[in-house]
Amino acid sequence: MGIYSTLKILQPLVATLIILLCGLPSLCLGGDDYLSGGEITIIGTGSAAVGVLGHIVYQIDVEDKSRIKGPLPQELSFHKFIAGNYVPGRTNILDNKTGSAITPILFGSALLGADLTWPVADKNKNAAQDIYLFFSGLIATKGITDFTKGMIRRPRPFTMMADSAVAESDKNYKYMRTSFFSGHSSSAFFSASFLNLRIRSIMRNRLSGDEYRNWRWAPPTLFFGWATYVAWSRVHAYQHYPSDVAVGALVGYLVSELFYSWARHENKTGATAVFNAPMLQFSFRF
């Protein structure tokens, strides 16, 4: 294995260590009110382990048979219904690795801004905690996504649409068999769900009952609306099947619920409030 391949495999570990070193001093100052040093270490180590394992499995260059060889029954018809007929070379602004990073960067910045403008005594600790959990969760989401891609090896839909696409697939055989499930979708829905949970808790403390009821629809509509567009863009470009983006969205949502459930925040009165997001809550109660 070359140096470049080794560095690619270690990317999730390096990213988690950077987040750990930046977040540990601030969070430990909170004592029992925020994540302890042990909790930070466990979360960071676990995220790094998942990220590295997923990256290793994804990078393995094998030619085993795909475990899912194509569309599910009736899926291709539904695909054409929501995305139109296949057009060779069709692309969009999100159809690349940079596009995958746009949503986490935008929503991570919004999360930081929300915490820093929330009028509590230790808003910097809130921000450090949330950013740490947010990016650790992203690394875990990326690891789960890469692991699944490497294990399932489902061909991307455009490889089945035209001879030219099949020929093009020979240029990057491994990439063309990583359709299940969508990394754009999983990272977008993780980011949207985590930010929605935090904004919801801030709104509940900062707004009156009537104000909250009048505006509670806005964050989930905006955040999940954008995440849905990201998922649709992958189907539109024939990079993923609808089932790929649906599973990616579910995985991102569940991971965000898990990581946000570990967050503890200080409310405006100075007391520490725990806003745990219950796992497997599908009521979408805003």
N, C-alpha and C positions, 0 to 999 in steps of 0.2 A: 504494500500500500504506500503510495507516494505521500510527500509532505502536504500537497494541496488537498488530497483526499482526507488525510488525517485532520487537517484544520477544519474542513467542512463538517466532519463528524463532531468535532469539539465545539462548534458554534453554539449550540444550546447551553452547554456547560459554562462557556465563557460568559455568555449573556446573563445567565442566572447569577454567576459569581459577581459580576459588575453590579447588578441590582442588589444583591445581598450586601456588598460592601457599602453601597450608597445608602441603603435603607436601615441597616443595623444600628448605627449610632443614634439616629433620631428616634427610632421606635423603642429602643431599650430605655430611653429617658422617661418613658411613660409608666414604667413599672408594670403593675397589674392592669392598668387602664387600657393598654394597647397590647399588641403582639409581643410576647416575650422573646428573648434571644433564642431559646430552645425552639419555640414555635416557628420563628423565622428560619432557623436552620433546617428544620424538618420540611417545611413547605418548599424552601429553595432547593434542598437536596432532592426531594421527590420530583419536583418539576424538571430539574436538570436530568435526573435519571430517565424520566419518561421521554424528554426531548432527545437525549443521546440515543436511547434505544430505538426510537422511531427513525432517527436520522440514519443509524447504521442499517436497519432493515431496508429503508428506502434506497440507500446507496448500493446495496448488494446487486451486482449485475448478473441476473439469472435469466434463463429462457424457459422457465417452467410454464406449464399451461395456465392460462388465466382461470381463476376460480369463478369469475362472472364474465362470460364471454361476449355479452352484448346487451341489448335492451331487454327489459322485462316485457311480459306479454302486454300488448297495446301501448307500451311506453313510447315507442317511436311515433305513433300517430299523435299522441298527446304532445310530444316534443315539437312536432311540426305545427300543431295547433297554437302553441304559445310562443314559438320562436320563428315560425315561417319555414319555408323550404331551405335546404342547405345551399349556401353560396360559397364556392371555394375562395379562400382567403379572407372571409368575413372576420372582422375584428372590432374591438371597441376600446375605449380608454382604460378599461380595467383588465384587458386581456393580456396581462403579463405579470411578472413577479412584482413590479412596482405597484401595479394595481392592487395586488394582494395586501400591500403594506399601507395603502391610503387610509382605509377605515380604521385600523388600530391606531395610527398616528393621529388622525383627526379626533377620534373619540377619546384616546388617552389624553390629548391636550385639553379637551373639554372637561374631562374628569379632574384634571389638575386645576383648571380654572375654577371649577365649581367648589372644590375643597378650599382653595385659597381665598375665595370671596365669601365663604360661609363664616359669619361673625361669631366664632367661638374662640376660647382662650388658646387652645392648642391646635389651631388649624394646620400648622405645618406638620404636626404629627399625623393628623387625619390624611393629609396629602401624601406623606411618605408611606403610610400604611396602604392606602388605596392604590398608589402607583406600583408599589411592590407586589401586591396581590394581583393587580391587573396584568402586569407583564409576566409574572410567574405563571399565571393562568394561561396566557397566550403561548408560552413555551410548552406547557403541558398539552394545550390544544394542538399545537403544531406537531408535537411528538405522537399523539394519538392518530392524527391525520396521516403522517408519514408512515407510521407502522402499518396502518390499514391499507394504504396505497401499495406498500411493498409486499404485503401478504396477498392481497386480492388480485392485483395486476389486471384490472378491467380495462380493455381498450377504450380509448376516447371515441366519442360518437363520430367525429369527422373522418376517422380512419375507415369507416364503413360506408361513407357516402359517395366516394368517387375514387377512380383509379389513381388520380394525381395525389389524393390525400394518402392513399396507401403507400405510394412511392415515397412521399415525403416522410412517412412514419419511419422508414428505414434509416433516416438521418439521426433520429434520436429514439431508438427503440424503447428504451426504458421509460422515457417521459410519456410516450404515446400509450403506455399501458398503466397509467396512474389516474384513471378517471374516478375511481371510487375510493374515498368520497372527496368532495370539493373542499380544498383548503381555503379558497376565497370565501366560501359560504361559512365554514366553521369559524374562521377568525372574525368575520363580519358579525355573525350572530353572537359570538362570545362578547365582542366589544359592545354591541348594541345592548345586550341584556345586562352586562355589568354596569354600564353607564346609566341605564334606565333604573336599575335598583338603587343606585346611589342618589340620583336626582330625585327619585320618588321619596326617599327618606328625608332629604333636605327639604323638599316641598312640604312634607307633612309637619315638619317642625317650624318652618319659617312662615307658612301661610295660614290664614284662618281656615276654618272648616269649609265655608262657602267658597273661598278663593281656591282651595285645593280641589274641590269638586268641579269647579268651573274650568280648571286648567289641567286636571290630571290626565286628560287624553293626549295632551301635546307631546310630552317626551316619548311615550311608546310609539305614537304615530310617526314621529320624525325618525327616531332611531331604527325601529324595526322596518319602517318603510324604506329607508336607505339600504339596510341589510338585505331586504327582499329584492331590491333593484340589483345589488351586487350578485345575488344568486341567479337572478334572471339573466344578467349579462353573460354568465358562463354558459347557460343553456342557449342563449341567442347566438353565441359564437361557436356552438357545437363542440365546446371543450368538455362539457359534462352532460350527462343525462339528468332529467328531472329528479330521479331517485338519488343521484349523487349529491345534489344540492340540498335535497330534503334531509338526508341523513347528516350532512355536514351542519345544517342549521340546528338540528336536534342535539348533536354532540356539542356544538359551541354553546348552546343554551344551557345544557346540563353542567358543563364545566364551569360556566360563569356562576351558576347557582351554588356550586360547591365552594368555589374560591371566595365568593362574596359572603358566604355563611360564616367565614372565619373573621370577618371584619368587625371591629368595635369602634364606635365613634362617640365623640363628645358632643352633646347637644348644646343649645344656646344658653342654658341655665348653668352650665359648667359641670353638670353631672355626666357620668359616662353612660351612654345608651348603647345597647346591643341591638343592632338591626340585622339579625340573622335571616337570610332568605331560605325558607324551608325547601328541602330537596323535593324534586318531583311534583312541584306545585304547578299544575297546568291550567289553573283557573284564569291566569292573566289578570289578576286583580290589581288595578292601578290606584 
